[in-house]
Amino acid sequence: MKLSVTLVLFLCHNIWSYDYETKYFEVLLDHFSFTNNATFKLKYLINDTFWTNDGPIFFYTGNEGTVENFAENTGFMFDIAPSFNALVVFAEHRYYGESLPFGNDSFVSPSHIGYLTSSQALADFVDLINYLQTMSLEKVPVIAFGGSYGGMLASWLRMKYPASVVGAIAASAPIWQFETPCEDFYKVVTRVYQEAVAKDCPLLITKSWTALRNISESPEGKAWLSDAWQLCSPLETSADVETLIGWYSEILVNMAMVNYPYSTSFLAPLPPFPVKTFCSQLTQANIVDDKSLVMALGDALQIYTNFTETTTCNKINQTAEALGEEGWYFQACTEMIMPMCSIDGDMFENDPWDYGKYASQCFEKWGVNQTHPELPVLEYGGKEIKAASNIVFSNGLLDPWSSGGVLKNVSESVVSVIIPDGAHHIDLRGGNKDDPETVIEARQFHVDNIKKWIMEFYFHSGKGAFFEKIKYQHVARN
């Protein structure tokens, strides 16, 4: 059973960097209690280089990881900030990075980690936005930005706290994944691999699951596989084999998500179009039996695990060292339960969705029971969001998370933009010379909507005229 697929902001960067100052803001541990006054410091990053008193605040709703990772890889906000005279802010999500309510003890018990929820995080952001407003002579419009889980938060922030943000750019935000058929996610991953090369890469991947299990049945096979795939710790038990299977599966998903047309280096250093590179190497190998297939896979996987040729061994308990996987696993066990399954027709090992088994695994790890798996739908509306306004949902059709995304307009102001040849929220990345035209068009669409929201905010004051002429200027970085 795959416990969860890590939902992350895969905005992988080149060598471009952005300037910001690191600050901290005191927030309540529990925003929804009148009997608990405990607080902790929430980290945020700020750049006021371009800001004027009438300029908006561009506010990034942090994901499951250190906030610096997202700031360094969300270049779109920095690219357009000068045109809008905007203040740029990246807020860290509680329980990630340095924003740990109980320090190193934040994950030791349910009583400590129980304050890790999206609703508490949104309340953190609202308090921080309220504080940021005091930096201006009068209230200014705030635009929320986010990708993946951060995109979900950006959209929910606009839905639940419309007085705090005037609009939201929610990129690759799978807010409907909770109500999506469980097999859809892996179908999209399979399609990405099918379209990568002329030969049938998914067919070899489909065969690999049986090959891996056949080889790992015996102690000798486990030892051979440990050596062939250069594992840091040898496979010894059936549980070790399950960990390896999950690690391999997650790498396949990760490569699909970060299948950008240029080199990136966030989850791991990767070449342009890593799926195509992986499939090209795999399909050109001389494969005659289980061992030759598994050996070819191990070689091809080095595109992800050792592209720089500096990795000495592979740790199969993680696929993205810089991300807060521990915290996300707790969220995936409590409120972010997104049913996923593998069936005949995709390239993954068959794995039906079993909520009872999933809940048991979660209880064994965290000691908590989730009695309302539909909680996010009840709290945020699920697919019934016609009452919302001023949200742009963008999705690349090469992104597995598009399976749970908003792919059509909900209303006149809750709209969808589709990027047919886009991977995981590529539109939030900084401009690149190899950006597809559809990505550039999506960014212009974002700018047009941001401009409209700001002009609506300033409608009665007459201050909106400055923003009316703004257009997206594509930055063609190498």
C-alpha positions as CSV (number, residue, x, y, z in Angstrom):
1,M,0.0,0.0,0.0
2,K,1.4,3.4,-1.0
3,L,0.8,5.5,2.2
4,S,0.7,8.7,0.2
5,V,2.1,10.6,-2.7
6,T,3.9,13.6,-1.5
7,L,2.2,16.7,-2.8
8,V,4.8,19.3,-3.2
9,L,5.6,22.5,-4.9
10,F,7.9,21.2,-7.6
11,L,9.1,24.6,-8.9
12,C,12.6,23.4,-9.7
13,H,15.1,26.1,-10.3
14,N,18.2,26.7,-12.4
15,I,20.9,28.9,-11.0
16,W,18.7,32.0,-10.7
17,S,18.3,33.4,-7.2
18,Y,16.1,36.1,-5.7
19,D,16.6,38.6,-2.9
20,Y,14.6,38.7,0.3
21,E,14.9,39.4,4.0
22,T,14.0,36.8,6.6
23,K,11.7,37.8,9.3
24,Y,9.5,36.1,12.0
25,F,6.0,36.8,13.2
26,E,4.3,35.6,16.4
27,V,1.2,33.6,15.8
28,L,-1.2,31.7,18.0
29,L,-0.7,27.9,18.3
30,D,-4.5,27.5,18.3
31,H,-6.5,30.1,16.5
32,F,-9.8,28.5,17.4
33,S,-9.6,28.3,21.2
34,F,-10.1,30.9,23.9
35,T,-8.3,28.9,26.5
36,N,-4.9,28.4,24.8
37,N,-2.8,31.5,24.4
38,A,0.5,29.7,23.4
39,T,2.3,31.2,20.5
40,F,5.3,30.4,18.2
41,K,7.3,32.2,15.6
42,L,6.3,31.8,11.9
43,K,9.0,32.6,9.4
44,Y,8.4,34.7,6.4
45,L,10.5,36.2,3.6
46,I,10.0,39.7,2.3
47,N,11.2,41.9,-0.6
48,D,10.1,45.5,-0.6
49,T,12.5,46.7,-3.4
50,F,9.7,47.6,-5.7
51,W,6.9,48.5,-3.3
52,T,5.1,51.8,-3.1
53,N,2.2,52.8,-0.8
54,D,-0.4,52.0,-3.4
55,G,1.2,48.8,-4.6
56,P,-0.3,45.4,-3.9
57,I,1.1,42.7,-1.7
58,F,2.0,39.5,-3.5
59,F,1.6,36.8,-0.8
60,Y,2.7,33.2,-1.3
61,T,0.9,30.7,0.8
62,G,3.7,28.3,1.9
63,N,3.7,24.5,1.3
64,E,5.1,21.5,3.0
65,G,8.7,22.4,3.1
66,T,11.2,25.2,3.9
67,V,9.9,28.5,2.6
68,E,13.2,29.4,0.9
69,N,12.7,26.5,-1.5
70,F,9.5,28.1,-2.7
71,A,10.9,31.6,-2.9
72,E,13.9,30.5,-4.9
73,N,11.6,28.7,-7.4
74,T,8.6,30.9,-7.8
75,G,10.2,33.5,-10.1
76,F,6.9,34.6,-11.6
77,M,6.1,36.7,-8.6
78,F,9.5,38.4,-8.7
79,D,9.2,38.8,-12.5
80,I,6.0,40.8,-12.3
81,A,6.5,42.6,-9.0
82,P,8.4,45.6,-10.6
83,S,5.5,46.3,-13.0
84,F,3.0,46.3,-10.1
85,N,5.1,48.1,-7.6
86,A,4.4,45.1,-5.4
87,L,5.6,43.9,-2.0
88,V,6.6,40.2,-2.3
89,V,6.1,38.0,0.7
90,F,6.5,34.2,1.2
91,A,5.0,32.8,4.4
92,E,6.2,29.5,5.7
93,H,3.6,26.9,6.6
94,R,3.5,25.9,10.3
95,Y,5.4,22.7,11.1
96,Y,7.7,23.1,8.2
97,G,11.2,24.6,7.9
98,E,11.9,26.7,11.0
99,S,8.2,27.3,11.8
100,L,8.0,24.5,14.4
101,P,5.6,25.3,17.3
102,F,7.4,22.8,19.7
103,G,10.9,23.0,18.2
104,N,12.5,19.6,17.7
105,D,9.6,18.0,19.7
106,S,6.9,19.2,17.2
107,F,6.4,15.6,15.9
108,V,6.9,13.5,19.1
109,S,3.2,13.1,20.1
110,P,-0.3,13.7,18.8
111,S,-0.7,16.4,21.4
112,H,2.1,18.4,19.7
113,I,1.5,17.7,16.1
114,G,-2.3,18.0,16.3
115,Y,-2.2,21.7,15.5
116,L,-0.9,20.9,12.0
117,T,-4.0,21.6,9.9
118,S,-4.7,23.7,6.8
119,S,-7.3,25.7,8.7
120,Q,-4.7,26.7,11.4
121,A,-2.2,27.6,8.6
122,L,-4.7,29.8,6.8
123,A,-5.4,31.6,10.1
124,D,-1.6,32.1,10.4
125,F,-1.6,33.7,7.0
126,V,-4.5,36.0,7.8
127,D,-2.8,37.3,10.9
128,L,0.4,37.9,9.0
129,I,-1.5,39.7,6.2
130,N,-3.2,41.9,8.8
131,Y,0.2,42.8,10.2
132,L,1.7,43.6,6.8
133,Q,-1.2,46.0,6.1
134,T,0.1,48.2,9.0
135,M,3.3,48.8,6.9
136,S,1.2,50.9,4.5
137,L,-0.5,54.2,5.0
138,E,-3.8,52.7,4.0
139,K,-5.1,49.2,3.2
140,V,-3.7,47.8,-0.1
141,P,-4.9,44.8,-2.2
142,V,-3.4,41.4,-1.5
143,I,-3.0,38.7,-4.1
144,A,-2.5,35.2,-2.9
145,F,-0.2,32.9,-4.9
146,G,0.4,29.2,-4.5
147,G,1.3,26.0,-6.3
148,S,0.2,22.4,-5.6
149,Y,-0.8,22.2,-1.9
150,G,0.1,25.9,-1.7
151,G,-2.3,26.5,-4.6
152,M,-5.0,24.8,-2.6
153,L,-4.3,27.1,0.3
154,A,-4.3,30.2,-1.9
155,S,-7.7,29.3,-3.3
156,W,-9.1,28.4,0.2
157,L,-7.7,31.6,1.6
158,R,-9.7,33.6,-0.9
159,M,-12.8,31.5,-0.3
160,K,-12.7,31.6,3.6
161,Y,-11.1,35.1,4.1
162,P,-12.2,37.3,1.1
163,A,-11.6,40.4,3.1
164,S,-7.9,39.5,3.4
165,V,-7.1,38.7,-0.2
166,V,-8.7,40.2,-3.3
167,G,-7.9,37.3,-5.5
168,A,-5.8,34.1,-5.9
169,I,-3.6,32.5,-8.5
170,A,-3.9,28.8,-7.7
171,A,-1.5,26.7,-9.9
172,S,-1.8,23.0,-10.1
173,A,-4.1,23.0,-7.0
174,P,-5.9,19.6,-6.8
175,I,-8.7,20.8,-4.6
176,W,-11.0,18.2,-6.2
177,Q,-8.7,15.3,-5.7
178,F,-10.7,14.2,-2.7
179,E,-13.7,13.5,-5.0
180,T,-11.8,12.3,-8.0
181,P,-11.8,8.6,-9.1
182,C,-8.8,7.0,-7.4
183,E,-7.3,5.7,-10.6
184,D,-7.1,9.0,-12.4
185,F,-3.8,10.2,-11.0
186,Y,-1.8,7.2,-12.1
187,K,-3.5,7.3,-15.5
188,V,-2.0,10.7,-16.1
189,V,1.4,9.6,-15.0
190,T,1.2,6.7,-17.4
191,R,0.2,9.0,-20.3
192,V,3.2,11.2,-19.7
193,Y,5.5,8.2,-20.1
194,Q,3.6,6.9,-23.1
195,E,4.1,10.2,-24.9
196,A,7.8,10.4,-24.0
197,V,9.3,8.2,-26.7
198,A,8.2,6.1,-29.7
199,K,8.8,2.8,-28.0
200,D,6.5,1.6,-25.2
201,C,8.3,2.7,-22.1
202,P,5.2,2.0,-19.8
203,L,5.2,-1.6,-21.0
204,L,8.6,-2.2,-19.5
205,I,7.7,-0.4,-16.3
206,T,4.6,-2.6,-16.0
207,K,6.7,-5.7,-16.3
208,S,9.2,-4.3,-13.7
209,W,7.0,-4.8,-10.7
210,T,6.8,-8.6,-11.1
211,A,10.5,-8.7,-11.9
212,L,11.4,-6.8,-8.7
213,R,9.2,-9.1,-6.6
214,N,10.5,-12.2,-8.2
215,I,14.1,-11.2,-7.6
216,S,13.5,-10.0,-4.0
217,E,11.9,-13.3,-2.9
218,S,15.2,-14.8,-1.8
219,P,17.9,-13.5,0.5
220,E,20.3,-13.8,-2.5
221,G,18.0,-11.8,-4.7
222,K,17.7,-9.1,-2.1
223,A,21.5,-8.9,-1.8
224,W,21.9,-8.7,-5.6
225,L,19.2,-6.0,-5.9
226,S,20.7,-4.0,-3.1
227,D,24.0,-4.0,-4.9
228,A,22.6,-3.5,-8.4
229,W,20.6,-0.4,-7.3
230,Q,23.4,0.8,-5.0
231,L,21.2,1.1,-1.9
232,C,22.7,2.6,1.2
233,S,21.1,-0.1,3.4
234,P,20.7,-3.6,2.1
235,L,17.3,-5.2,1.7
236,E,16.7,-7.7,4.4
237,T,12.9,-8.0,5.0
238,S,9.7,-7.9,3.1
239,A,9.0,-4.5,4.6
240,D,12.3,-3.3,3.1
241,V,11.1,-4.5,-0.3
242,E,7.8,-2.6,0.1
243,T,9.8,0.5,0.9
244,L,11.9,0.0,-2.2
245,I,8.7,-0.4,-4.4
246,G,7.2,2.8,-2.9
247,W,10.5,4.7,-3.5
248,Y,10.7,3.5,-7.1
249,S,7.0,4.4,-7.7
250,E,7.4,7.8,-6.2
251,I,10.4,8.6,-8.4
252,L,8.4,7.7,-11.5
253,V,5.7,10.2,-10.3
254,N,8.2,12.9,-9.4
255,M,9.9,12.8,-12.8
256,A,6.5,13.2,-14.5
257,M,5.7,16.2,-12.3
258,V,9.0,18.0,-13.0
259,N,9.1,17.1,-16.6
260,Y,10.2,20.6,-17.6
261,P,11.8,21.6,-21.0
262,Y,14.9,22.8,-19.3
263,S,17.4,21.6,-16.6
264,T,16.2,21.9,-13.0
265,S,17.6,21.2,-9.6
266,F,15.2,21.2,-6.6
267,L,14.1,17.6,-5.9
268,A,17.2,16.5,-7.6
269,P,19.4,17.8,-10.4
270,L,17.6,16.8,-13.6
271,P,18.1,17.2,-17.4
272,P,15.5,18.8,-19.6
273,F,12.5,16.4,-20.2
274,P,13.7,13.8,-17.6
275,V,10.9,11.4,-18.5
276,K,12.0,11.3,-22.1
277,T,15.7,10.8,-21.1
278,F,14.7,8.0,-18.7
279,C,12.5,6.2,-21.2
280,S,15.1,6.6,-24.0
281,Q,17.7,4.9,-21.9
282,L,15.4,2.2,-20.7
283,T,13.9,1.2,-24.1
284,Q,17.4,1.1,-25.7
285,A,18.7,-1.5,-23.2
286,N,19.1,-5.2,-24.1
287,I,16.5,-6.8,-21.9
288,V,16.1,-10.5,-22.0
289,D,15.0,-11.5,-18.4
290,D,14.0,-10.1,-15.0
291,K,17.6,-9.3,-14.0
292,S,18.4,-7.5,-17.2
293,L,15.2,-5.5,-16.9
294,V,15.9,-4.5,-13.3
295,M,19.5,-3.7,-14.1
296,A,18.4,-1.4,-17.0
297,L,15.9,0.3,-14.7
298,G,18.6,0.9,-12.1
299,D,20.8,2.5,-14.7
300,A,17.9,4.7,-16.1
301,L,16.9,5.7,-12.6
302,Q,20.3,7.4,-12.1
303,I,18.9,10.2,-14.2
304,Y,17.0,11.1,-11.1
305,T,19.2,9.6,-8.3
306,N,22.6,10.5,-9.6
307,F,22.5,12.8,-12.6
308,T,25.5,14.7,-11.2
309,E,27.4,11.5,-10.6
310,T,28.2,12.5,-7.0
311,T,25.7,10.2,-5.2
312,T,27.5,7.3,-3.5
313,C,24.4,5.3,-2.6
314,N,20.6,5.6,-2.7
315,K,18.4,6.2,0.4
316,I,15.1,4.6,-0.2
317,N,13.3,6.3,2.7
318,Q,13.1,9.6,0.9
319,T,12.9,11.0,-2.6
320,A,13.1,14.8,-1.9
321,E,15.5,15.6,1.0
322,A,14.6,19.3,1.2
323,L,10.9,18.7,1.6
324,G,9.0,18.2,4.8
325,E,7.8,14.7,4.1
326,E,7.2,13.9,7.8
327,G,4.7,16.7,8.3
328,W,3.0,16.0,5.0
329,Y,2.5,12.3,5.9
330,F,0.6,13.4,9.0
331,Q,-1.6,15.7,7.0
332,A,-2.2,12.9,4.5
333,C,-3.3,10.8,7.4
334,T,-5.7,13.3,8.8
335,E,-7.3,15.9,6.6
336,M,-5.6,15.5,3.2
337,I,-6.8,12.0,2.5
338,M,-6.8,11.8,-1.3
339,P,-7.9,8.3,-2.5
340,M,-5.4,6.9,-5.0
341,C,-5.3,3.4,-6.6
342,S,-3.5,1.6,-9.5
343,I,-5.6,-0.6,-11.8
344,D,-5.2,-2.5,-15.0
345,G,-4.6,0.0,-17.8
346,D,-1.9,2.0,-16.0
347,M,1.8,1.1,-15.7
348,F,1.9,0.8,-11.9
349,E,1.5,-2.3,-9.8
350,N,-2.2,-3.0,-9.0
351,D,-3.0,-1.4,-5.7
352,P,-6.7,-0.9,-4.8
353,W,-7.8,1.9,-2.5
354,D,-8.5,0.5,0.9
355,Y,-9.5,3.2,3.4
356,G,-9.6,0.8,6.3
357,K,-6.0,-0.4,5.6
358,Y,-4.8,3.1,5.1
359,A,-6.4,4.3,8.3
360,S,-4.8,1.4,10.2
361,Q,-1.3,2.4,8.9
362,C,-1.9,6.0,9.9
363,F,-3.0,5.0,13.4
364,E,0.0,2.8,13.8
365,K,2.3,5.6,12.8
366,W,0.6,8.6,14.4
367,G,-1.8,7.3,17.0
368,V,-4.7,9.3,15.6
369,N,-8.0,8.2,14.0
370,Q,-9.6,10.1,11.2
371,T,-13.3,9.8,11.5
372,H,-14.2,12.3,8.8
373,P,-12.2,11.6,5.6
374,E,-14.4,14.0,3.8
375,L,-13.4,16.9,6.1
376,P,-11.8,19.1,3.4
377,V,-14.9,18.8,1.3
378,L,-17.1,19.8,4.2
379,E,-14.8,22.6,5.2
380,Y,-13.9,24.1,1.8
381,G,-16.9,23.2,-0.4
382,G,-15.4,20.5,-2.6
383,K,-16.8,21.0,-6.1
384,E,-19.6,23.3,-4.8
385,I,-17.6,26.6,-5.1
386,K,-19.9,28.8,-7.2
387,A,-20.1,31.2,-4.3
388,A,-16.4,31.9,-4.5
389,S,-14.9,34.7,-6.6
390,N,-11.6,36.0,-8.1
391,I,-9.7,32.7,-8.4
392,V,-7.6,31.5,-11.3
393,F,-7.0,27.7,-11.4
394,S,-4.2,26.8,-13.8
395,N,-3.3,23.2,-14.7
396,G,-0.7,21.6,-17.0
397,L,-2.2,18.5,-18.7
398,L,1.2,16.8,-18.3
399,D,0.9,17.2,-14.5
400,P,-0.5,14.1,-12.6
401,W,-2.2,16.5,-10.2
402,S,-4.3,17.9,-13.0
403,S,-6.5,14.8,-12.3
404,G,-7.9,16.6,-9.3
405,G,-7.7,20.1,-10.6
406,V,-10.3,22.6,-11.7
407,L,-10.2,22.2,-15.5
408,K,-13.1,24.3,-16.5
409,N,-14.6,27.7,-15.5
410,V,-16.8,27.5,-12.4
411,S,-18.2,31.1,-12.9
412,E,-17.3,34.4,-14.5
413,S,-14.6,35.0,-11.8
414,V,-13.6,31.5,-10.8
415,V,-11.8,30.5,-14.0
416,S,-9.5,27.8,-15.3
417,V,-6.5,28.1,-17.6
418,I,-5.2,25.0,-19.3
419,I,-1.6,24.5,-20.3
420,P,-1.6,21.5,-22.6
421,D,2.2,21.0,-22.6
422,G,2.8,22.1,-19.1
423,A,4.1,20.1,-16.1
424,H,3.5,20.8,-12.4
425,H,2.7,24.6,-12.1
426,I,5.4,25.6,-14.6
427,D,3.6,28.9,-14.9
428,L,4.7,30.0,-11.4
429,R,8.3,29.5,-12.3
430,G,10.5,32.3,-13.5
431,G,10.6,33.0,-17.2
432,N,12.9,30.8,-19.3
433,K,13.9,30.9,-23.0
434,D,12.6,27.3,-23.4
435,D,9.1,28.1,-22.0
436,P,6.3,26.8,-24.3
437,E,4.2,29.6,-25.7
438,T,1.2,28.2,-23.8
439,V,3.1,28.9,-20.5
440,I,3.7,32.5,-21.5
441,E,0.1,32.9,-22.4
442,A,-1.0,31.5,-19.0
443,R,1.2,34.0,-17.3
444,Q,-0.3,36.9,-19.3
445,F,-3.7,35.5,-18.3
446,H,-2.6,35.7,-14.6
447,V,-1.4,39.3,-15.0
448,D,-4.7,40.3,-16.7
449,N,-6.7,38.9,-13.8
450,I,-4.4,40.4,-11.1
451,K,-4.7,43.8,-12.8
452,K,-8.5,43.5,-12.9
453,W,-8.7,42.6,-9.2
454,I,-6.5,45.5,-8.2
455,M,-8.5,47.9,-10.3
456,E,-11.7,46.7,-8.7
457,F,-10.2,47.3,-5.3
458,Y,-9.3,50.9,-6.2
459,F,-12.4,51.5,-8.3
460,H,-13.8,54.3,-6.0
461,S,-10.4,56.0,-5.4
462,G,-9.3,56.4,-9.0
463,K,-5.9,54.8,-8.2
464,G,-6.4,51.9,-10.6
465,A,-5.4,53.8,-13.7
466,F,-1.7,53.0,-13.2
467,F,-2.4,49.2,-13.3
468,E,-4.5,49.2,-16.3
469,K,-1.6,49.4,-18.8
470,I,0.4,46.6,-17.2
471,K,1.3,43.6,-19.4
472,Y,3.4,40.5,-18.8
473,Q,6.9,40.9,-20.0
474,H,8.5,37.4,-20.6
475,V,12.0,37.1,-19.1
476,A,13.9,34.6,-21.3
477,R,16.5,33.2,-18.9
478,N,18.9,30.5,-19.8
